[in-house]
Amino acid sequence: MTTTDKIARYLLPTYARFPITPKRGDGSWLWDENGKRYLDFCSGIATCSLGHGHRALAEALHRQALELTHCSNLYQIAPQADLAEFIVEECVGIPGRVFLCNSGAEAIDGLIKLARRFGHARPDKRGKPRYEVLTFNRSFHGRTLGALSATAQEKIHRGFDPLLPGFRYLDFNDALCLQEAIRPETAAVLLEPIQGEGGVHVAKRDFLLAAARLCREHDLLLLFDEVQCGFGRSGDLMGWRSIDPDLRPDAISWAKGMGGGFPVGAFWVADRFIVDDTTPLFSVMDAGSHGSTFGGNFLACAAAHTVLRTIKSDDLPRNAREQEQVIRAEISSWKHPGICELRGRGLLLGLGLQYPNLATPDGLLPSIHLCNQLAEHGLLVPPAGPDTIRLLPPLNVKPEEVTHALAILRKVLDLLTND
């Protein structure tokens, strides 16, 4: 029985999978079971920050697995403390506390629980707990019931109602819309500084500044979802700092690239006081309020600490910025009729397609058709909606690999362009 047959027979059909069976990888390259080589500009959807087979990551996991794999969070886990210190001091640069979990959706659920706890600690003028979280159209926050309820995409909601109450969806980058939406029960604003799954849309600086101001004025939490754009992907260790370095969020969620492919997530909560000078924000998440059996286990901490140290020590955010400029200059020079725009920051880039100008089979989305055709020519990229593909190479991608990928992209676009 082939892998395809086994998947059809034994796995839930929750993924529309491309017809590729990966077998091994090395850096930015991936080989399938037939020996065909691909440039991997999907990177596990912005997850394999250091590419495939990175020696330091493999050795860190090997050393830790030989020593201790897992131990309950009932005990003092030294690697958790070391990793959290690195995140707070070397990455965020703002005093706060970290919770370690296993995925982006878990991290978002943690932020939602934080907002609810905050709303109890800081009720409205009538003394009623606040609970509402404002999110934005085209957002994507994950697949758990809480995270998908925060996600403003109808296709993600379909068949899962009733959703978790307490969310309203607003127009992204519209400060007036946000201002008018705030109600007595509103407790927090949750947004992606750079929307990934929703088509790669960057938050405008003025919008983020307005959101921060409105949160201060109305005693709301400003929550950033950096599951896809964080830890170097945007050209800065923090996605929001690539837009405005002076912003001060109240909490941030991460996952994807922080483990280099090993499942790990986290959220950070600021130390700032919320009641006089006696109650810091992080303290609302006290003992028993949250937990995770596997969150922050020894292997996850070994992976994340190695990946994050490498991203910082090798200055991979700088490489992301430099390769972004190469990609932008090259694609701009084409003036290609199949492309309408290039959106994003660093190596989280979305290529908007002029699909009336691209030959696409009936019933197949332009982004999916282009992804299939690029794969046939040796380049792997993921879609982001019907008319956008993403370019998500490893953060340590080499200039010659970027050049090769762009040559494939140009060739396939030319082949698909209508006369």
WOWOMO-V728132 format. One line per field, one symbol per residue. ss: DSSP state (H for helix, E for strand, L for the rest). psi: psi as a letter, one per 30 degrees, with the letter a starting at -180 (. if undefined). burial: # if it has 9 or more other ideal C-beta (glycine too) atoms within 8 Angstrom, else .. A space follows every 50 residues. Layout:
BEGIN
ss->???
psi->???
burial->???
END
This chain:
BEGIN
ss->LLHHHHHHHHLLLLLLLLLLLEEEEEELEEEELLLLEEEELLHHHHLLLL LELLHHHHHHHHHHHHHLLLLLLLLLLHHHHHHHHHHHHHHHLLLEEEEE ELLHHHHHHHHHHHHHHHHHHLLLLLLLLLLEEEEEELLLLLLLHHHHHH LELHHHHLLLLLLLLLEEEELLLLHHHHHHHLLLLEEEEEELLEELLLLL EELLHHHHHHHHHHHHHHLLEEEEELLLLLLLLLLLLLLHHHLLLLLLLL EEEELHHHHLLLLLEEEEEELLEEELLLEEHHHHLLLLLLLLLLLLLHHH HHHHHHHHHHHHHLLHHHHHHHHHHHHHHHHHHHLLLLEEEEEEELLEEE EEELHHHELLLLLLLHHHHHHHHHHHLLEELLELLLLEEEELLLLLLLHH HHHHHHHHHHHHHHHHELL
psi->kleeeeeeefkkhfkjklhkjkelljbgkkkafggkkkkjgehgigeieg akgkeeeeeeeeeeefekekkkgfljjefeeeeeeeeeefdegkkalkkk afleeeeeeeeeeeeeeefefilaffgkkkfkkkakkglkfafleeefef kijefffkgglklklgkkklkkgjeeeeeffklefkflkklkejkdfggi kkkkeeeeeeeeeeeeeghlkjkkjgeeflhfefglekefffejffkjlf lkklbcffggfkjkllkkklfkkfjbhfjlefffiakffllkefkgleee eeeeeeeeeeeeeghfeeeeeeeeeeeeeeeefehkffkeljlakbhikk jkkifffkjkkkfkkeeeeeeeeeefggkkllliafgklkjillfgklef eeeeeeeeeeeeeeefkk.
burial->.....##..............#..#.######.....######.###### ####.###.##.##........#...#.######.###.###...##### ########################.....#############.#.##### ###..##.....#...#..#.#.##.###.##..############.### ###...######.##....#########################..#.## ############.########.##....####.##......#..###### ############...##.###.##.###.##..#.#.##..######### #####..#.#....###########.#########.###########... ######.######..##..
END
